Amino acid sequence: MKKVLLTAGLFLFHTAASASNVIIDKSSVDEKDYIFDMHQCTELSQQAQKKKTEGGLVSGAAKGAALGAAAGAISGGSGTDGAKTGAAVGVVGGALGRNRSKRQNETSHEAEKQMVVKNCMINRGYTVLN
């Protein structure tokens, strides 16, 4: 009995957590049908693919080193100090750019999943309020 209740609780928690931003008018809706449909729509939303993030530390460092070396050569230096500085700046810039890209990708992925749940519930006849 405890196992059944635990499984049901986890199911309801998973459904509520993954579709927490979807607001549905549940007036004159059978609760069992709603839970079943929401679970199926949430499962469908898991098919949304994340985009791969490009670039990162190595590419940022390489670009920074190249720009630093070019700037050093133009200014009359040997380019070694410019390359070192450019590489350091490139590493930091690459890391920051990758983190920003990762956050944007995650936000976009979550929004896409929410849109799948909303469209699925609308297609099943529910009134989605947001």
N, CA, C and O atoms as a GROMACS GRO file, in nm:
protein
  520
    1MET      N    1   0.083  -0.120   0.000
    1MET     CA    2   0.000   0.000   0.000
    1MET      C    3   0.087   0.126   0.000
    1MET      O    4   0.059   0.221  -0.072
    2LYS      N    5   0.194   0.125   0.082
    2LYS     CA    6   0.283   0.241   0.089
    2LYS      C    7   0.352   0.264  -0.045
    2LYS      O    8   0.372   0.378  -0.087
    3LYS      N    9   0.387   0.154  -0.112
    3LYS     CA   10   0.454   0.164  -0.242
    3LYS      C   11   0.363   0.229  -0.345
    3LYS      O   12   0.408   0.310  -0.425
    4VAL      N   13   0.235   0.194  -0.345
    4VAL     CA   14   0.138   0.250  -0.438
    4VAL      C   15   0.121   0.400  -0.411
    4VAL      O   16   0.120   0.481  -0.504
    5LEU      N   17   0.109   0.437  -0.284
    5LEU     CA   18   0.094   0.578  -0.249
    5LEU      C   19   0.218   0.658  -0.286
    5LEU      O   20   0.208   0.771  -0.334
    6LEU      N   21   0.336   0.601  -0.262
    6LEU     CA   22   0.460   0.669  -0.297
    6LEU      C   23   0.470   0.689  -0.447
    6LEU      O   24   0.507   0.797  -0.492
    7THR      N   25   0.437   0.587  -0.524
    7THR     CA   26   0.440   0.598  -0.670
    7THR      C   27   0.342   0.703  -0.719
    7THR      O   28   0.375   0.784  -0.806
    8ALA      N   29   0.221   0.702  -0.665
    8ALA     CA   30   0.121   0.801  -0.704
    8ALA      C   31   0.166   0.942  -0.667
    8ALA      O   32   0.146   1.037  -0.743
    9GLY      N   33   0.226   0.955  -0.549
    9GLY     CA   34   0.275   1.086  -0.506
    9GLY      C   35   0.386   1.138  -0.596
    9GLY      O   36   0.388   1.255  -0.632
   10LEU      N   37   0.480   1.050  -0.633
   10LEU     CA   38   0.588   1.089  -0.722
   10LEU      C   39   0.534   1.126  -0.860
   10LEU      O   40   0.582   1.221  -0.921
   11PHE      N   41   0.435   1.052  -0.908
   11PHE     CA   42   0.373   1.082  -1.036
   11PHE      C   43   0.310   1.221  -1.035
   11PHE      O   44   0.331   1.300  -1.127
   12LEU      N   45   0.234   1.248  -0.931
   12LEU     CA   46   0.168   1.379  -0.920
   12LEU      C   47   0.270   1.491  -0.904
   12LEU      O   48   0.254   1.598  -0.963
   13PHE      N   49   0.376   1.468  -0.826
   13PHE     CA   50   0.480   1.568  -0.809
   13PHE      C   51   0.550   1.596  -0.940
   13PHE      O   52   0.572   1.712  -0.975
   14HIS      N   53   0.585   1.490  -1.015
   14HIS     CA   54   0.653   1.506  -1.144
   14HIS      C   55   0.564   1.584  -1.241
   14HIS      O   56   0.612   1.674  -1.310
   15THR      N   57   0.437   1.548  -1.246
   15THR     CA   58   0.345   1.616  -1.336
   15THR      C   59   0.331   1.762  -1.299
   15THR      O   60   0.334   1.849  -1.387
   16ALA      N   61   0.315   1.791  -1.172
   16ALA     CA   62   0.297   1.929  -1.128
   16ALA      C   63   0.424   2.010  -1.147
   16ALA      O   64   0.418   2.127  -1.186
   17ALA      N   65   0.540   1.951  -1.119
   17ALA     CA   66   0.665   2.024  -1.129
   17ALA      C   67   0.700   2.058  -1.273
   17ALA      O   68   0.749   2.167  -1.300
   18SER      N   69   0.675   1.965  -1.366
   18SER     CA   70   0.715   1.990  -1.504
   18SER      C   71   0.616   2.076  -1.579
   18SER      O   72   0.650   2.130  -1.684
   19ALA      N   73   0.496   2.090  -1.530
   19ALA     CA   74   0.396   2.172  -1.597
   19ALA      C   75   0.349   2.286  -1.507
   19ALA      O   76   0.234   2.329  -1.516
   20SER      N   77   0.437   2.332  -1.421
   20SER     CA   78   0.397   2.429  -1.320
   20SER      C   79   0.359   2.565  -1.378
   20SER      O   80   0.288   2.641  -1.312
   21ASN      N   81   0.403   2.597  -1.498
   21ASN     CA   82   0.371   2.727  -1.556
   21ASN      C   83   0.248   2.723  -1.645
   21ASN      O   84   0.212   2.826  -1.704
   22VAL      N   85   0.184   2.610  -1.658
   22VAL     CA   86   0.065   2.598  -1.740
   22VAL      C   87  -0.057   2.615  -1.650
   22VAL      O   88  -0.077   2.539  -1.555
   23ILE      N   89  -0.138   2.714  -1.682
   23ILE     CA   90  -0.259   2.740  -1.603
   23ILE      C   91  -0.380   2.697  -1.686
   23ILE      O   92  -0.402   2.747  -1.796
   24ILE      N   93  -0.456   2.604  -1.631
   24ILE     CA   94  -0.569   2.547  -1.703
   24ILE      C   95  -0.695   2.567  -1.622
   24ILE      O   96  -0.696   2.544  -1.500
   25ASP      N   97  -0.802   2.609  -1.689
   25ASP     CA   98  -0.932   2.622  -1.625
   25ASP      C   99  -0.988   2.481  -1.607
   25ASP      O  100  -1.023   2.414  -1.704
   26LYS      N  101  -0.997   2.439  -1.482
   26LYS     CA  102  -1.040   2.302  -1.454
   26LYS      C  103  -1.187   2.293  -1.415
   26LYS      O  104  -1.230   2.191  -1.362
   27SER      N  105  -1.265   2.399  -1.442
   27SER     CA  106  -1.407   2.390  -1.413
   27SER      C  107  -1.470   2.290  -1.510
   27SER      O  108  -1.439   2.290  -1.629
   28SER      N  109  -1.556   2.207  -1.459
   28SER     CA  110  -1.623   2.100  -1.531
   28SER      C  111  -1.526   2.003  -1.600
   28SER      O  112  -1.553   1.955  -1.711
   29VAL      N  113  -1.413   1.977  -1.533
   29VAL     CA  114  -1.314   1.883  -1.584
   29VAL      C  115  -1.299   1.770  -1.483
   29VAL      O  116  -1.286   1.795  -1.363
   30ASP      N  117  -1.301   1.647  -1.532
   30ASP     CA  118  -1.279   1.531  -1.445
   30ASP      C  119  -1.132   1.530  -1.403
   30ASP      O  120  -1.044   1.532  -1.489
   31GLU      N  121  -1.106   1.526  -1.274
   31GLU     CA  122  -0.970   1.534  -1.221
   31GLU      C  123  -0.883   1.418  -1.271
   31GLU      O  124  -0.765   1.439  -1.301
   32LYS      N  125  -0.938   1.299  -1.280
   32LYS     CA  126  -0.861   1.184  -1.328
   32LYS      C  127  -0.819   1.204  -1.474
   32LYS      O  128  -0.705   1.176  -1.510
   33ASP      N  129  -0.911   1.251  -1.555
   33ASP     CA  130  -0.878   1.276  -1.696
   33ASP      C  131  -0.773   1.385  -1.708
   33ASP      O  132  -0.680   1.376  -1.789
   34TYR      N  133  -0.788   1.489  -1.626
   34TYR     CA  134  -0.692   1.599  -1.628
   34TYR      C  135  -0.551   1.549  -1.593
   34TYR      O  136  -0.454   1.582  -1.662
   35ILE      N  137  -0.540   1.471  -1.487
   35ILE     CA  138  -0.408   1.420  -1.444
   35ILE      C  139  -0.348   1.331  -1.552
   35ILE      O  140  -0.229   1.340  -1.583
   36PHE      N  141  -0.431   1.245  -1.610
   36PHE     CA  142  -0.383   1.156  -1.716
   36PHE      C  143  -0.335   1.236  -1.838
   36PHE      O  144  -0.226   1.212  -1.890
   37ASP      N  145  -0.418   1.332  -1.882
   37ASP     CA  146  -0.381   1.414  -1.999
   37ASP      C  147  -0.258   1.498  -1.972
   37ASP      O  148  -0.171   1.510  -2.059
   38MET      N  149  -0.249   1.557  -1.853
   38MET     CA  150  -0.133   1.639  -1.820
   38MET      C  151  -0.006   1.555  -1.818
   38MET      O  152   0.100   1.599  -1.863
   39HIS      N  153  -0.017   1.434  -1.765
   39HIS     CA  154   0.099   1.344  -1.764
   39HIS      C  155   0.143   1.311  -1.906
   39HIS      O  156   0.262   1.317  -1.937
   40GLN      N  157   0.049   1.277  -1.992
   40GLN     CA  158   0.084   1.244  -2.130
   40GLN      C  159   0.145   1.364  -2.202
   40GLN      O  160   0.244   1.348  -2.275
   41CYS      N  161   0.089   1.482  -2.183
   41CYS     CA  162   0.142   1.603  -2.249
   41CYS      C  163   0.281   1.636  -2.196
   41CYS      O  164   0.368   1.679  -2.272
   42THR      N  165   0.302   1.617  -2.066
   42THR     CA  166   0.433   1.642  -2.007
   42THR      C  167   0.536   1.544  -2.063
   42THR      O  168   0.649   1.582  -2.093
   43GLU      N  169   0.496   1.419  -2.077
   43GLU     CA  170   0.585   1.319  -2.136
   43GLU      C  171   0.621   1.357  -2.279
   43GLU      O  172   0.736   1.342  -2.321
   44LEU      N  173   0.523   1.404  -2.355
   44LEU     CA  174   0.551   1.448  -2.493
   44LEU      C  175   0.648   1.565  -2.496
   44LEU      O  176   0.733   1.575  -2.585
   45SER      N  177   0.636   1.653  -2.398
   45SER     CA  178   0.723   1.772  -2.396
   45SER      C  179   0.869   1.734  -2.372
   45SER      O  180   0.959   1.812  -2.404
   46GLN      N  181   0.893   1.616  -2.315
   46GLN     CA  182   1.030   1.573  -2.289
   46GLN      C  183   1.105   1.543  -2.419
   46GLN      O  184   1.227   1.527  -2.418
   47GLN      N  185   1.032   1.535  -2.531
   47GLN     CA  186   1.095   1.509  -2.659
   47GLN      C  187   1.161   1.634  -2.718
   47GLN      O  188   1.235   1.625  -2.815
   48ALA      N  189   1.134   1.750  -2.659
   48ALA     CA  190   1.196   1.875  -2.707
   48ALA      C  191   1.347   1.862  -2.692
   48ALA      O  192   1.396   1.824  -2.585
   49GLN      N  193   1.420   1.893  -2.795
   49GLN     CA  194   1.565   1.877  -2.796
   49GLN      C  195   1.635   2.004  -2.751
   49GLN      O  196   1.593   2.115  -2.786
   50LYS      N  197   1.741   1.988  -2.674
   50LYS     CA  198   1.825   2.100  -2.637
   50LYS      C  199   1.920   2.130  -2.752
   50LYS      O  200   1.965   2.038  -2.821
   51LYS      N  201   1.949   2.256  -2.772
   51LYS     CA  202   2.046   2.293  -2.874
   51LYS      C  203   2.185   2.281  -2.814
   51LYS      O  204   2.205   2.306  -2.696
   52LYS      N  205   2.280   2.242  -2.897
   52LYS     CA  206   2.418   2.233  -2.850
   52LYS      C  207   2.478   2.371  -2.844
   52LYS      O  208   2.459   2.453  -2.934
   53THR      N  209   2.552   2.397  -2.736
   53THR     CA  210   2.621   2.525  -2.725
   53THR      C  211   2.753   2.515  -2.800
   53THR      O  212   2.822   2.414  -2.795
   54GLU      N  213   2.784   2.622  -2.869
   54GLU     CA  214   2.907   2.624  -2.948
   54GLU      C  215   3.011   2.710  -2.878
   54GLU      O  216   2.980   2.794  -2.794
   55GLY      N  217   3.135   2.687  -2.915
   55GLY     CA  218   3.243   2.768  -2.860
   55GLY      C  219   3.281   2.722  -2.721
   55GLY      O  220   3.253   2.608  -2.682
   56GLY      N  221   3.345   2.810  -2.647
   56GLY     CA  222   3.385   2.776  -2.513
   56GLY      C  223   3.521   2.832  -2.482
   56GLY      O  224   3.566   2.928  -2.544
   57LEU      N  225   3.586   2.771  -2.385
   57LEU     CA  226   3.715   2.822  -2.338
   57LEU      C  227   3.823   2.815  -2.444
   57LEU      O  228   3.895   2.912  -2.466
   58VAL      N  229   3.835   2.702  -2.511
   58VAL     CA  230   3.944   2.684  -2.607
   58VAL      C  231   3.927   2.777  -2.725
   58VAL      O  232   4.023   2.844  -2.766
   59SER      N  233   3.808   2.783  -2.782
   59SER     CA  234   3.788   2.870  -2.897
   59SER      C  235   3.801   3.017  -2.856
   59SER      O  236   3.853   3.098  -2.931
   60GLY      N  237   3.752   3.051  -2.735
   60GLY     CA  238   3.766   3.187  -2.685
   60GLY      C  239   3.911   3.225  -2.665
   60GLY      O  240   3.953   3.336  -2.698
   61ALA      N  241   3.989   3.131  -2.611
   61ALA     CA  242   4.132   3.156  -2.590
   61ALA      C  243   4.204   3.171  -2.723
   61ALA      O  244   4.289   3.258  -2.738
   62ALA      N  245   4.171   3.086  -2.819
   62ALA     CA  246   4.236   3.093  -2.950
   62ALA      C  247   4.204   3.225  -3.020
   62ALA      O  248   4.292   3.289  -3.077
   63LYS      N  249   4.077   3.265  -3.015
   63LYS     CA  250   4.038   3.392  -3.077
   63LYS      C  251   4.105   3.509  -3.005
   63LYS      O  252   4.155   3.602  -3.068
   64GLY      N  253   4.105   3.503  -2.871
   64GLY     CA  254   4.168   3.610  -2.793
   64GLY      C  255   4.317   3.618  -2.820
   64GLY      O  256   4.372   3.728  -2.830
   65ALA      N  257   4.383   3.503  -2.830
   65ALA     CA  258   4.527   3.502  -2.858
   65ALA      C  259   4.555   3.559  -2.996
   65ALA      O  260   4.650   3.636  -3.013
   66ALA      N  261   4.475   3.523  -3.093
   66ALA     CA  262   4.495   3.574  -3.228
   66ALA      C  263   4.474   3.724  -3.233
   66ALA      O  264   4.553   3.796  -3.294
   67LEU      N  265   4.368   3.772  -3.168
   67LEU     CA  266   4.343   3.917  -3.166
   67LEU      C  267   4.451   3.990  -3.088
   67LEU      O  268   4.494   4.098  -3.127
   68GLY      N  269   4.494   3.930  -2.977
   68GLY     CA  270   4.599   3.993  -2.897
   68GLY      C  271   4.731   4.000  -2.972
   68GLY      O  272   4.802   4.100  -2.965
   69ALA      N  273   4.763   3.893  -3.043
   69ALA     CA  274   4.888   3.891  -3.122
   69ALA      C  275   4.880   3.992  -3.234
   69ALA      O  276   4.978   4.062  -3.262
   70ALA      N  277   4.764   4.001  -3.299
   70ALA     CA  278   4.749   4.099  -3.407
   70ALA      C  279   4.760   4.240  -3.353
   70ALA      O  280   4.825   4.326  -3.414
   71ALA      N  281   4.698   4.266  -3.239
   71ALA     CA  282   4.706   4.400  -3.179
   71ALA      C  283   4.848   4.432  -3.138
   71ALA      O  284   4.894   4.545  -3.154
   72GLY      N  285   4.919   4.334  -3.084
   72GLY     CA  286   5.058   4.355  -3.044
   72GLY      C  287   5.147   4.383  -3.163
   72GLY      O  288   5.236   4.469  -3.157
   73ALA      N  289   5.124   4.310  -3.273
   73ALA     CA  290   5.205   4.332  -3.393
   73ALA      C  291   5.178   4.468  -3.454
   73ALA      O  292   5.271   4.534  -3.502
   74ILE      N  293   5.053   4.510  -3.453
   74ILE     CA  294   5.019   4.640  -3.511
   74ILE      C  295   5.079   4.752  -3.427
   74ILE      O  296   5.124   4.854  -3.481
   75SER      N  297   5.081   4.734  -3.298
   75SER     CA  298   5.134   4.841  -3.211
   75SER      C  299   5.286   4.841  -3.206
   75SER      O  300   5.346   4.926  -3.141
   76GLY      N  301   5.350   4.746  -3.274
   76GLY     CA  302   5.496   4.746  -3.281
   76GLY      C  303   5.561   4.650  -3.184
   76GLY      O  304   5.684   4.640  -3.182
   77GLY      N  305   5.485   4.581  -3.104
   77GLY     CA  306   5.543   4.485  -3.010
   77GLY      C  307   5.569   4.352  -3.080
   77GLY      O  308   5.537   4.334  -3.197
   78SER      N  309   5.626   4.262  -3.005
   78SER     CA  310   5.657   4.131  -3.062
   78SER      C  311   5.534   4.045  -3.079
   78SER      O  312   5.534   3.950  -3.157
   79GLY      N  313   5.431   4.076  -3.008
   79GLY     CA  314   5.308   3.999  -3.018
   79GLY      C  315   5.295   3.896  -2.910
   79GLY      O  316   5.184   3.849  -2.884
   80THR      N  317   5.403   3.857  -2.843
   80THR     CA  318   5.398   3.753  -2.741
   80THR      C  319   5.316   3.801  -2.621
   80THR      O  320   5.228   3.730  -2.573
   81ASP      N  321   5.346   3.923  -2.572
   81ASP     CA  322   5.270   3.975  -2.458
   81ASP      C  323   5.124   3.997  -2.496
   81ASP      O  324   5.033   3.969  -2.418
   82GLY      N  325   5.104   4.046  -2.617
   82GLY     CA  326   4.967   4.066  -2.664
   82GLY      C  327   4.892   3.935  -2.676
   82GLY      O  328   4.773   3.927  -2.643
   83ALA      N  329   4.961   3.832  -2.722
   83ALA     CA  330   4.897   3.701  -2.733
   83ALA      C  331   4.862   3.645  -2.596
   83ALA      O  332   4.755   3.587  -2.578
   84LYS      N  333   4.953   3.664  -2.499
   84LYS     CA  334   4.926   3.615  -2.363
   84LYS      C  335   4.805   3.687  -2.304
   84LYS      O  336   4.715   3.625  -2.247
   85THR      N  337   4.804   3.819  -2.318
   85THR     CA  338   4.692   3.897  -2.266
   85THR      C  339   4.564   3.860  -2.339
   85THR      O  340   4.459   3.841  -2.278
   86GLY      N  341   4.575   3.849  -2.471
   86GLY     CA  342   4.457   3.812  -2.550
   86GLY      C  343   4.405   3.675  -2.514
   86GLY      O  344   4.284   3.654  -2.509
   87ALA      N  345   4.496   3.581  -2.488
   87ALA     CA  346   4.453   3.447  -2.449
   87ALA      C  347   4.382   3.449  -2.314
   87ALA      O  348   4.281   3.382  -2.296
   88ALA      N  349   4.435   3.526  -2.221
   88ALA     CA  350   4.373   3.536  -2.088
   88ALA      C  351   4.234   3.597  -2.100
   88ALA      O  352   4.137   3.547  -2.041
   89VAL      N  353   4.225   3.705  -2.175
   89VAL     CA  354   4.094   3.768  -2.196
   89VAL      C  355   4.002   3.673  -2.271
   89VAL      O  356   3.882   3.666  -2.242
   90GLY      N  357   4.058   3.601  -2.367
   90GLY     CA  358   3.977   3.505  -2.443
   90GLY      C  359   3.922   3.392  -2.358
   90GLY      O  360   3.809   3.349  -2.378
   91VAL      N  361   4.002   3.345  -2.263
   91VAL     CA  362   3.955   3.239  -2.173
   91VAL      C  363   3.837   3.289  -2.091
   91VAL      O  364   3.734   3.221  -2.080
   92VAL      N  365   3.851   3.407  -2.033
   92VAL     CA  366   3.744   3.464  -1.951
   92VAL      C  367   3.621   3.492  -2.038
   92VAL      O  368   3.508   3.457  -2.002
   93GLY      N  369   3.645   3.555  -2.153
   93GLY     CA  370   3.533   3.586  -2.243
   93GLY      C  371   3.465   3.461  -2.295
   93GLY      O  372   3.343   3.456  -2.307
   94GLY      N  373   3.544   3.357  -2.325
   94GLY     CA  374   3.487   3.231  -2.371
   94GLY      C  375   3.402   3.165  -2.265
   94GLY      O  376   3.295   3.111  -2.294
   95ALA      N  377   3.450   3.169  -2.141
   95ALA     CA  378   3.374   3.109  -2.031
   95ALA      C  379   3.244   3.184  -2.008
   95ALA      O  380   3.138   3.123  -1.990
   96LEU      N  381   3.251   3.318  -2.008
   96LEU     CA  382   3.131   3.398  -1.987
   96LEU      C  383   3.031   3.379  -2.101
   96LEU      O  384   2.910   3.367  -2.079
   97GLY      N  385   3.084   3.376  -2.222
   97GLY     CA  386   2.996   3.356  -2.338
   97GLY      C  387   2.930   3.220  -2.335
   97GLY      O  388   2.812   3.207  -2.369
   98ARG      N  389   3.003   3.119  -2.296
   98ARG     CA  390   2.947   2.984  -2.289
   98ARG      C  391   2.841   2.976  -2.181
   98ARG      O  392   2.736   2.914  -2.202
   99ASN      N  393   2.865   3.037  -2.065
   99ASN     CA  394   2.765   3.036  -1.958
   99ASN      C  395   2.638   3.108  -2.001
   99ASN      O  396   2.528   3.060  -1.975
  100ARG      N  397   2.653   3.222  -2.066
  100ARG     CA  398   2.537   3.297  -2.113
  100ARG      C  399   2.460   3.215  -2.216
  100ARG      O  400   2.338   3.207  -2.212
  101SER      N  401   2.533   3.154  -2.308
  101SER     CA  402   2.470   3.072  -2.411
  101SER      C  403   2.398   2.952  -2.348
  101SER      O  404   2.289   2.915  -2.392
  102LYS      N  405   2.459   2.892  -2.247
  102LYS     CA  406   2.399   2.778  -2.179
  102LYS      C  407   2.269   2.819  -2.108
  102LYS      O  408   2.170   2.747  -2.114
  103ARG      N  409   2.271   2.935  -2.041
  103ARG     CA  410   2.150   2.984  -1.973
  103ARG      C  411   2.040   3.014  -2.073
  103ARG      O  412   1.924   2.978  -2.051
  104GLN      N  413   2.076   3.079  -2.184
  104GLN     CA  414   1.976   3.110  -2.286
  104GLN      C  415   1.919   2.982  -2.347
  104GLN      O  416   1.799   2.974  -2.373
  105ASN      N  417   2.004   2.884  -2.370
  105ASN     CA  418   1.960   2.757  -2.424
  105ASN      C  419   1.864   2.688  -2.328
  105ASN      O  420   1.761   2.634  -2.371
  106GLU      N  421   1.896   2.689  -2.200
  106GLU     CA  422   1.810   2.626  -2.100
  106GLU      C  423   1.675   2.696  -2.092
  106GLU      O  424   1.571   2.631  -2.084
  107THR      N  425   1.676   2.829  -2.095
  107THR     CA  426   1.551   2.906  -2.092
  107THR      C  427   1.467   2.876  -2.215
  107THR      O  428   1.346   2.856  -2.205
  108SER      N  429   1.531   2.872  -2.330
  108SER     CA  430   1.461   2.842  -2.455
  108SER      C  431   1.404   2.701  -2.454
  108SER      O  432   1.293   2.677  -2.500
  109HIS      N  433   1.480   2.608  -2.400
  109HIS     CA  434   1.436   2.468  -2.392
  109HIS      C  435   1.314   2.455  -2.301
  109HIS      O  436   1.218   2.386  -2.336
  110GLU      N  437   1.317   2.520  -2.186
  110GLU     CA  438   1.203   2.516  -2.094
  110GLU      C  439   1.079   2.580  -2.156
  110GLU      O  440   0.968   2.530  -2.140
  111ALA      N  441   1.098   2.692  -2.227
  111ALA     CA  442   0.985   2.759  -2.293
  111ALA      C  443   0.925   2.669  -2.400
  111ALA      O  444   0.803   2.664  -2.416
  112GLU      N  445   1.010   2.598  -2.472
  112GLU     CA  446   0.960   2.507  -2.576
  112GLU      C  447   0.881   2.393  -2.513
  112GLU      O  448   0.776   2.354  -2.566
  113LYS      N  449   0.930   2.339  -2.402
  113LYS     CA  450   0.858   2.232  -2.334
  113LYS      C  451   0.722   2.282  -2.284
  113LYS      O  452   0.622   2.210  -2.295
  114GLN      N  453   0.718   2.403  -2.229
  114GLN     CA  454   0.592   2.460  -2.182
  114GLN      C  455   0.495   2.478  -2.298
  114GLN      O  456   0.375   2.454  -2.283
  115MET      N  457   0.545   2.521  -2.414
  115MET     CA  458   0.460   2.541  -2.531
  115MET      C  459   0.402   2.407  -2.578
  115MET      O  460   0.286   2.401  -2.619
  116VAL      N  461   0.482   2.301  -2.573
  116VAL     CA  462   0.433   2.169  -2.612
  116VAL      C  463   0.320   2.126  -2.518
  116VAL      O  464   0.217   2.076  -2.564
  117VAL      N  465   0.338   2.145  -2.388
  117VAL     CA  466   0.233   2.108  -2.291
  117VAL      C  467   0.107   2.190  -2.317
  117VAL      O  468  -0.003   2.134  -2.318
  118LYS      N  469   0.122   2.320  -2.337
  118LYS     CA  470   0.005   2.406  -2.362
  118LYS      C  471  -0.069   2.362  -2.487
  118LYS      O  472  -0.191   2.346  -2.484
  119ASN      N  473   0.004   2.343  -2.597
  119ASN     CA  474  -0.061   2.303  -2.722
  119ASN      C  475  -0.127   2.166  -2.710
  119ASN      O  476  -0.236   2.145  -2.763
  120CYS      N  477  -0.062   2.076  -2.642
  120CYS     CA  478  -0.118   1.942  -2.622
  120CYS      C  479  -0.249   1.950  -2.543
  120CYS      O  480  -0.348   1.886  -2.580
  121MET      N  481  -0.249   2.027  -2.437
  121MET     CA  482  -0.370   2.039  -2.355
  121MET      C  483  -0.482   2.110  -2.431
  121MET      O  484  -0.599   2.074  -2.419
  122ILE      N  485  -0.447   2.211  -2.509
  122ILE     CA  486  -0.548   2.279  -2.592
  122ILE      C  487  -0.608   2.181  -2.692
  122ILE      O  488  -0.729   2.178  -2.711
  123ASN      N  489  -0.522   2.101  -2.755
  123ASN     CA  490  -0.571   2.003  -2.854
  123ASN      C  491  -0.658   1.895  -2.790
  123ASN      O  492  -0.737   1.831  -2.859
  124ARG      N  493  -0.645   1.875  -2.661
  124ARG     CA  494  -0.729   1.778  -2.590
  124ARG      C  495  -0.856   1.841  -2.535
  124ARG      O  496  -0.934   1.776  -2.466
  125GLY      N  497  -0.876   1.970  -2.567
  125GLY     CA  498  -1.002   2.035  -2.532
  125GLY      C  499  -1.000   2.117  -2.403
  125GLY      O  500  -1.105   2.164  -2.359
  126TYR      N  501  -0.885   2.134  -2.343
  126TYR     CA  502  -0.876   2.213  -2.220
  126TYR      C  503  -0.861   2.361  -2.254
  126TYR      O  504  -0.813   2.396  -2.362
  127THR      N  505  -0.904   2.447  -2.162
  127THR     CA  506  -0.888   2.591  -2.178
  127THR      C  507  -0.761   2.631  -2.103
  127THR      O  508  -0.757   2.629  -1.980
  128VAL      N  509  -0.657   2.668  -2.180
  128VAL     CA  510  -0.530   2.712  -2.121
  128VAL      C  511  -0.538   2.862  -2.105
  128VAL      O  512  -0.568   2.934  -2.201
  129LEU      N  513  -0.511   2.911  -1.985
  129LEU     CA  514  -0.530   3.052  -1.955
  129LEU      C  515  -0.403   3.137  -1.974
  129LEU      O  516  -0.411   3.260  -1.973
  130ASN      N  517  -0.289   3.076  -1.991
  130ASN     CA  518  -0.167   3.156  -2.013
  130ASN      C  519  -0.095   3.112  -2.138
  130ASN      O  520   0.010   3.167  -2.172
   0.00000   0.00000   0.00000
